[in-house]
Amino acid sequence: MKSLDLIKQETKNIVLNVLPNINIEDFSESSNLFSMGLDSVNAMTLVLKLQNNFGIKFTVSDINAGNFQSVETIVKLINEKQG
């Protein structure tokens, strides 16, 4: 199991890869990813990359706006899945 800090860093890197137009100065763990350009298409890319990177599987009920609102909420979900 990866540490929380490592999960946060890897999640940030994946989000920045999926949303390359994010201004890094405006990006924090609590930033709303939907207001930064996350839509249904790149959300699915994000889900797949996170699953592959962390070796986890999200259920249909895991994939919702609340869980993918920010890096913080994604990290919480990943930590629960690994826990």
Backbone as numpy.savetxt, mean C-alpha at the origin, in Angstrom:
# Nx Ny Nz CAx CAy CAz Cx Cy Cz
8.90 -13.09 9.27 8.06 -11.90 9.27 8.94 -10.65 9.27
8.57 -9.69 8.44 9.34 -8.47 8.33 8.97 -7.49 9.45
9.94 -6.66 9.82 9.68 -5.65 10.85 8.73 -4.58 10.31
8.07 -3.88 11.22 7.13 -2.83 10.84 7.82 -1.74 10.02
9.04 -1.38 10.40 9.78 -0.34 9.66 10.07 -0.79 8.24
10.45 -2.06 8.08 10.74 -2.60 6.75 9.47 -2.67 5.91
8.37 -3.07 6.53 7.08 -3.10 5.82 6.72 -1.69 5.35
6.88 -0.69 6.22 6.57 0.70 5.86 7.42 1.15 4.67
8.73 0.90 4.73 9.62 1.36 3.67 9.30 0.67 2.34
9.11 -0.63 2.38 8.81 -1.37 1.15 7.45 -0.96 0.59
6.47 -0.72 1.46 5.15 -0.28 1.01 5.25 1.09 0.35
5.99 2.01 0.96 6.19 3.34 0.36 6.81 3.21 -1.03
7.84 2.37 -1.14 8.52 2.19 -2.43 7.57 1.64 -3.49
6.73 0.70 -3.11 5.78 0.11 -4.05 4.75 1.16 -4.47
4.24 1.94 -3.51 3.27 2.99 -3.83 3.89 4.00 -4.79
5.13 4.40 -4.53 5.80 5.36 -5.41 6.04 4.78 -6.80
6.23 3.47 -6.88 6.39 2.80 -8.17 5.09 2.77 -8.94
3.98 2.53 -8.23 2.66 2.45 -8.87 2.15 3.85 -9.22
2.47 4.84 -8.40 2.03 6.23 -8.62 3.26 7.12 -8.80
3.90 7.05 -9.96 5.18 7.75 -10.15 5.06 9.27 -10.16
3.86 9.81 -10.29 3.72 11.26 -10.36 3.52 11.92 -8.99
3.62 11.14 -7.92 3.49 11.71 -6.57 4.69 12.63 -6.31
4.39 13.81 -5.79 5.44 14.73 -5.35 5.94 14.21 -4.00
7.18 13.77 -3.95 7.74 13.13 -2.76 7.67 14.04 -1.53
7.74 15.35 -1.74 7.67 16.29 -0.62 6.27 16.31 0.01
5.25 15.99 -0.78 3.86 16.00 -0.30 3.41 14.63 0.18
4.29 13.64 0.13 3.93 12.25 0.41 4.36 11.85 1.82
3.40 11.37 2.61 3.72 10.85 3.94 2.93 9.56 4.16
3.19 8.91 5.27 2.50 7.64 5.56 0.99 7.83 5.70
0.57 9.05 6.04 -0.87 9.29 6.22 -1.53 9.96 5.02
-0.76 10.21 3.96 -1.33 10.84 2.76 -2.43 9.97 2.16
-3.53 10.61 1.73 -4.63 9.89 1.09 -4.20 9.53 -0.33
-4.04 8.24 -0.57 -3.54 7.78 -1.87 -4.55 8.03 -2.99
-5.84 8.03 -2.67 -6.85 8.27 -3.70 -6.78 9.72 -4.17
-6.51 10.65 -3.26 -6.39 12.05 -3.67 -5.07 12.30 -4.38
-4.13 11.34 -4.29 -2.84 11.46 -4.97 -2.83 10.71 -6.30
-3.99 10.20 -6.72 -4.08 9.59 -8.04 -4.37 8.10 -8.08
-4.51 7.45 -6.93 -4.82 6.02 -6.95 -6.25 5.83 -7.45
-6.39 5.00 -8.49 -7.72 4.68 -9.02 -7.87 3.17 -9.08
-8.99 2.70 -9.59 -9.26 1.27 -9.56 -8.24 0.45 -10.35
-7.73 1.00 -11.44 -6.77 0.26 -12.27 -5.43 0.13 -11.55
-4.86 1.27 -11.11 -3.55 1.14 -10.46 -3.68 0.59 -9.04
-4.88 0.61 -8.46 -5.08 -0.04 -7.16 -4.89 -1.55 -7.30
-5.35 -2.13 -8.39 -5.16 -3.57 -8.60 -3.69 -3.90 -8.81
-2.98 -3.02 -9.52 -1.53 -3.19 -9.67 -0.86 -3.14 -8.30
-1.28 -2.19 -7.48 -0.73 -2.06 -6.13 -0.98 -3.32 -5.32
-2.21 -3.85 -5.38 -2.56 -5.07 -4.65 -1.66 -6.22 -5.07
-1.49 -6.40 -6.37 -0.66 -7.50 -6.87 0.80 -7.36 -6.45
1.33 -6.15 -6.55 2.72 -5.92 -6.16 2.93 -6.15 -4.67
1.98 -5.71 -3.85 2.08 -5.93 -2.40 2.02 -7.41 -2.07
1.09 -8.14 -2.70 0.98 -9.58 -2.46 2.26 -10.30 -2.84
2.82 -9.96 -3.99 4.05 -10.60 -4.43 5.23 -10.25 -3.53
5.34 -8.99 -3.15 6.46 -8.54 -2.34 6.45 -9.16 -0.94
5.26 -9.22 -0.33 5.18 -9.68 1.05 4.76 -11.15 1.18
4.49 -11.81 0.06 4.13 -13.22 0.10 2.81 -13.47 0.84
1.85 -12.57 0.61 0.54 -12.68 1.27 -0.55 -12.68 0.20
-1.74 -13.03 0.62 -2.91 -12.96 -0.27 -3.99 -12.15 0.43
-4.50 -11.14 -0.26 -5.62 -10.36 0.26 -6.92 -11.05 -0.14
-7.88 -11.07 0.76 -9.20 -11.59 0.43 -10.00 -10.47 -0.25
-11.11 -10.84 -0.85 -11.96 -9.84 -1.49 -12.38 -8.77 -0.48
-12.68 -9.19 0.75 -13.11 -8.22 1.76 -11.97 -7.32 2.25
-10.71 -7.75 2.04 -9.56 -6.91 2.41 -9.41 -5.73 1.45
-9.83 -5.94 0.20 -9.59 -4.95 -0.85 -10.73 -3.93 -0.85
-10.52 -2.88 -0.05 -11.52 -1.81 0.04 -10.81 -0.48 0.25
-11.55 0.59 0.06 -10.96 1.93 0.14 -10.35 2.22 1.50
-10.96 1.71 2.55 -10.43 1.96 3.89 -9.05 1.36 4.10
-8.85 0.13 3.63 -7.55 -0.54 3.81 -6.46 0.03 2.91
-6.84 0.68 1.82 -5.84 1.19 0.87 -5.85 2.71 0.81
-6.33 3.34 1.86 -6.43 4.80 1.95 -5.05 5.46 2.01
-4.12 4.84 2.73 -2.80 5.44 2.95 -1.78 4.35 3.18
-0.51 4.73 3.22 0.54 3.76 3.54 0.28 3.19 4.94
-0.15 4.03 5.87 -0.45 3.57 7.24 -1.47 2.44 7.26
-2.56 2.62 6.52 -3.62 1.60 6.53 -3.17 0.32 5.81
-2.36 0.49 4.77 -1.84 -0.68 4.05 -0.88 -1.46 4.95
0.00 -0.76 5.65 0.96 -1.41 6.55 0.22 -2.18 7.65
-0.84 -1.57 8.18 -1.63 -2.25 9.22 -2.20 -3.55 8.68
-2.75 -3.51 7.46 -3.33 -4.69 6.84 -2.26 -5.76 6.59
-1.12 -5.36 6.06 -0.03 -6.33 5.79 0.43 -6.97 7.09
0.59 -6.15 8.12 1.04 -6.65 9.42 0.04 -7.68 9.96
-1.25 -7.42 9.80 -2.27 -8.38 10.23 -2.18 -9.67 9.43
-1.96 -9.54 8.12 -1.88 -10.72 7.25 -0.67 -11.58 7.60
0.42 -10.94 8.01 1.64 -11.69 8.33 1.61 -12.22 9.75
0.72 -11.64 10.57 0.72 -11.90 12.00 0.23 -13.23 12.43
